[in-house]
């Protein structure tokens, strides 16, 4: 017979949308249970997403820099041992799993269960574990079940690798393929194409739309694409029809501009997006699930049932780990306030990075979005051709764009394409969140010779 326990907070999911709130409420004296099908505190970011993929990315970046530095006087071989790269990825994941296990051990009022949660009513959840079922009555519930890889109904899709196959712990792919077809021109597909091209793999990317990164700022994407590795062939308006086995490994049949075409490769990666994963029984509650399957939440992270919160990718707002963490803390603060909204999530100040080689990052309002809403922008510009750090690394293409309200000079957004993009965007995001102005940025003495000084110089270009 299932036991019944009362808890203050139950999180369904132990990733970025769940555990920050769990720890915050535990520190406030609340009893917390986290339920996760993986049985570990990670979410997709650690298990198969941003952490392992960026471990691979950094190896690719250092390989490219080593190769570039050979012309500057560095000697020695610069080749990729892909099995060693995967081993490094695994080591990083294991370090973080150990770190998270210790964090759980050090939190006496937090319990993590490996199991599957099922709603019985708005406050009652049954957890199915290897040992049976347990019933929990929770004062508050955070749904943070995230997303999983989408596989479209294309004949032969079962032959394709996914990002999970490449980046999960103990990946079955430990040998670098000579060639790879990537289906999908979103950030996951483009990043992976960039990594494998850097390692020496011949990559063909098939994108059904008119350009890659279709949801991102046009000017940023147009600046980025010409800087990508020439070993990547990007085919636009390519509608994939089927994947079949071939002598080279696999062939992909696609239709482009009214013509049927074929391309062969040793491996095929399916990277067409992700879809939300909802707990069983949730749909029977008085909550709103939108047409795309996401659990709708307000800026306070509350669903239509104020004691149930939707945090992380499951709400479809900003599908990024660091956004999930902030959303989880917003939920925690509002739970501590008795489900009265006192804290709110601002998605406009959350930075996004495409970790290609080179990378591209953006935050806030950029020209494409501004044009849709008829918002006027004033632009500050800085070119990495003039940047000391970029010159040191021989990575002088790209630059920084800052976008300001032309009346108040408040910074509304910005993007960076090129060296250190993922690091630089945080300073711009802080400026957006803090409602700083061009004068504030121009007056700040950013460190030399670092790429961040380009932010103040971009602001100074207005004066």
PyMOL commands that set and color helices and strands:
alter all, ss='L'
color gray80, all
select helices_A, chain A and resi 19-27+43-48+50-72+82-105+157-159+163-167+187-198+218-225+282-284+312-315+321-336+347-349+367-372+384-386+388-393+421-433+438-443+453-460
alter helices_A, ss='H'
color red, helices_A
select strands_A, chain A and resi 3-12+32-36+110-114+116-121+124-129+132-143+147-149+179-183+202-206+232-235+238-246+249-256+259-265+267-270+274-276+308-310+352-354+359-364+378-383+399-404+411-418
alter strands_A, ss='S'
color yellow, strands_A
deselect
rebuild
show_as cartoon
